Amino acid sequence: MATAFLENTSTSTLATTQAYSFAIDPTSEQANALRSHIGGSRFAYNALLGLVAANWDENREKKAAGLEVTKYDYLSTSHFGLLYLWAEKRNELAPWWGENGVSTYNDAAQRLSKAFTNFHRGRAKFPTFKRRGQGGSVRFTNTAVRLSDAHHVRVSRIGEVKTYESTRKLYRHVNRGTAKIMAATVCERGGKWTVAFTVEVQRRVCATRAPERVIGVDVGLTALYTGATPDGEQVLQVANLRHLQHSEKKLAHAQRIAARRQGPRPGQAPTSRWKRANTRVQKIHSGVANARRNLIHETTTMLAKDYDVIVVEDLNVAGMLRNHSLAKHIADASWGEFTRQLEYKTKWYGSTLVKAGPFYPSSKTCSRCGTVKAKLSLDERTYHCETCGLAIDRDVNAAINLARLGLPGTSSGTGRGGEVRPVASTDPAHPDEASTDTPPESGA
């Protein structure tokens, strides 16, 4: 068994940043106070952005008039520069700023600074003003949010907030000194509240295991995941549940109701009926996202625990989304999230992730004789080889070819631009999820 093999494997300690997310149940007074913090962060973000934009426009007019403009005439867009600007202007812009904690405005300055950094480096457009609507989030730093016990979270200026689920694993980590809470983000989505802790955890990571069990995983739309071993045995098939497609009728009905209500407009607040209708829409979206994420977590955890080498395709998902006929179904399948989770979970459990190049012809190659077809349309669900006469499901055929790339000393010699890229195992993992799974010997 792979689990028994895992227990006998040597481990090493690694400081890794991990996220723990919990659903919380604030009272109505606490919810209003949290919304005040979220609104304060949004207001500070918009106010600082307006000051910087006005400063840039003024300097642009000076240049057009032939006046000299130096770098000192521009407002700083760094994190601390924006904080100093807020401290200078806060009494004028927001005399009520003292009602919220200082982390509220630090969060606004940090987010705006990051937005300007992305703009300067060409990764995003010029920052835009945040629109007021339902939901939102605010990030607390230092000790503004901490765990009171296994069922309560203490938030500065809010008090103790009850959690829906036990925080026992994280609470024990903190008490043992093997984890340190760096920050926490409180978020409201669809009428539901969550708190996500950014934690620095001393995690015991298993050493890389010997490649005894190898599996190739082919992702698709008919079958979401198809796995096979190098000897041709199919060992995994996960059906595509099409979460979004099955909820489309209910979602469309809820959206039509919300569209008939009086929503937010410039200078006009949304009605209570629109808020209730929009909450129903957000709950449907949230349910679809949670169901999709849960299936991916279950599959990736099983693969990382039970197999030593996992081979997947390094797909260009962004390019595939340009196909308007399949874009919705590809986005619902979330192939990129599947690979992202495998990257850090294989590091946790000592397995190895191998990525085949995006041009490796896993589906076009015969798993028996190695003949590569020139063309293979998407509607051909059964692979027929004209050379050896093999007839096999195309997804199973692709999974077998991928699995053989994970054998020691194997490299892809076929296919335009084909390559095999093992994922480096020295970098710390940065998972954005609430999993607290650890190897058996870690004692979590």
Secondary structure as UniProt FT lines:
FT   HELIX           2..7
FT   STRAND          11..25
FT   HELIX           28..64
FT   TURN            65..66
FT   HELIX           71..73
FT   HELIX           79..93
FT   TURN            95..96
FT   HELIX           97..99
FT   HELIX           102..120
FT   TURN            121..122
FT   STRAND          136..141
FT   TURN            142..143
FT   STRAND          145..149
FT   TURN            150..151
FT   STRAND          152..155
FT   TURN            156..158
FT   STRAND          159..163
FT   HELIX           168..176
FT   STRAND          179..189
FT   TURN            190..191
FT   STRAND          192..206
FT   STRAND          214..219
FT   STRAND          223..228
FT   TURN            230..231
FT   STRAND          234..239
FT   HELIX           243..259
FT   TURN            266..267
FT   HELIX           272..306
FT   STRAND          309..313
FT   HELIX           317..320
FT   TURN            321..322
FT   TURN            324..326
FT   HELIX           327..333
FT   HELIX           335..349
FT   STRAND          352..356
FT   TURN            358..359
FT   TURN            362..364
FT   TURN            367..369
FT   TURN            378..379
FT   STRAND          382..384
FT   TURN            386..388
FT   STRAND          391..393
FT   HELIX           394..405
FT   TURN            408..409
FT   TURN            416..417
FT   STRAND          420..422
FT   HELIX           440..442
//
